[in-house]
Amino acid sequence: MALKVTVVGLGGRGRQWAREVSAAPGFELAAGVEPDEGARRRASAESGPPPGRCFADLNEALARTSCDAVVVATPAERHAADCEAALERGLAVLVEKPFTTSLAAAV
């Protein structure tokens, strides 16, 4: 059974993560999350998640799809909130550095 992964942030790095997850044996790209509609379309066209599994909001993606892990490739100021949303659901998280932009947010 494949590990289902949602990629949050479908800019350059996020699209790279989506391609890697899609190509890796034992992994399945469950969904992609990106607020920018144009970036969602580009990601879908580049072997990313199909349009029906591209969402503008992480909470909506997690409510409407099933995944085991989340890759957070959003801008650094979004990392803490996106990680928290995934961790609150008991999901594994891989986050691009920096984890947060402040020690208070990391705590």
C-alpha positions as CSV (number, residue, x, y, z in Angstrom):
1,M,0.0,0.0,0.0
2,A,1.4,3.4,-1.0
3,L,2.0,6.2,1.4
4,K,-0.4,9.0,0.4
5,V,1.2,12.5,0.5
6,T,-0.3,15.9,0.2
7,V,2.0,18.7,-1.0
8,V,1.2,22.2,0.3
9,G,2.6,25.0,-1.8
10,L,2.8,24.3,-5.6
11,G,5.4,26.9,-6.5
12,G,8.7,25.8,-7.9
13,R,9.8,23.7,-4.9
14,G,6.3,22.3,-4.3
15,R,5.9,21.2,-7.9
16,Q,9.3,19.5,-7.6
17,W,8.1,17.7,-4.5
18,A,4.9,16.7,-6.3
19,R,6.9,15.2,-9.2
20,E,9.2,13.3,-6.8
21,V,6.3,11.9,-4.8
22,S,4.5,10.8,-8.0
23,A,7.6,9.1,-9.3
24,A,8.7,7.3,-6.1
25,P,7.7,3.7,-5.6
26,G,5.6,3.3,-2.6
27,F,4.2,6.8,-2.6
28,E,1.1,8.4,-4.1
29,L,0.3,12.1,-4.6
30,A,-3.0,12.4,-2.7
31,A,-3.5,16.2,-3.2
32,G,-1.9,19.5,-3.8
33,V,-2.6,22.8,-2.1
34,E,-2.0,26.2,-3.5
35,P,-4.0,29.4,-3.1
36,D,-2.9,30.8,-6.5
37,E,-5.2,29.4,-9.3
38,G,-2.5,29.7,-12.0
39,A,0.0,27.8,-9.9
40,R,-2.6,25.0,-9.3
41,R,-3.1,24.8,-13.1
42,R,0.6,24.7,-13.8
43,A,1.1,21.9,-11.1
44,S,-1.7,19.8,-12.6
45,A,-0.2,20.2,-16.1
46,E,3.3,19.1,-14.8
47,S,2.4,15.7,-13.5
48,G,1.1,17.2,-10.3
49,P,-2.3,16.3,-8.7
50,P,-5.2,16.3,-11.1
51,P,-7.5,19.4,-10.9
52,G,-10.0,17.5,-8.7
53,R,-7.3,17.0,-6.1
54,C,-5.9,20.5,-6.2
55,F,-7.2,22.8,-3.5
56,A,-6.8,26.4,-2.5
57,D,-6.9,25.6,1.2
58,L,-5.1,22.9,3.3
59,N,-8.0,22.3,5.6
60,E,-10.3,21.7,2.7
61,A,-7.8,19.3,1.1
62,L,-7.4,17.3,4.4
63,A,-11.2,17.2,4.8
64,R,-11.9,16.0,1.3
65,T,-9.0,13.6,0.7
66,S,-7.1,11.0,2.6
67,C,-3.4,11.2,3.2
68,D,-0.7,9.9,5.5
69,A,1.8,12.7,5.3
70,V,2.1,16.4,4.3
71,V,5.0,18.1,2.6
72,V,5.0,21.8,3.5
73,A,6.7,23.9,0.7
74,T,4.9,27.2,1.3
75,P,6.6,30.5,2.1
76,A,8.3,30.4,5.4
77,E,5.7,32.6,7.1
78,R,3.1,29.9,6.4
79,H,5.1,27.0,7.7
80,A,3.9,27.0,11.3
81,A,0.2,27.2,10.4
82,D,0.4,24.5,7.7
83,C,2.4,22.2,10.0
84,E,0.0,22.7,12.8
85,A,-3.0,21.9,10.6
86,A,-1.4,18.6,9.6
87,L,0.0,17.7,13.0
88,E,-3.4,18.3,14.6
89,R,-4.8,15.5,12.4
90,G,-2.0,13.1,13.4
91,L,-0.2,13.3,10.0
92,A,3.5,13.0,9.4
93,V,5.0,16.3,8.2
94,L,8.1,17.2,6.2
95,V,8.7,20.9,6.1
96,E,11.1,23.0,4.1
97,K,13.5,25.1,6.1
98,P,13.1,27.2,8.1
99,F,10.6,25.4,10.2
100,T,9.2,28.8,11.4
101,T,10.3,32.4,11.2
102,S,10.4,32.8,15.0
103,L,11.3,30.7,18.1
104,A,7.9,31.6,19.6
105,A,6.1,30.0,16.7
106,A,8.3,26.9,16.8
107,V,7.4,26.4,20.5
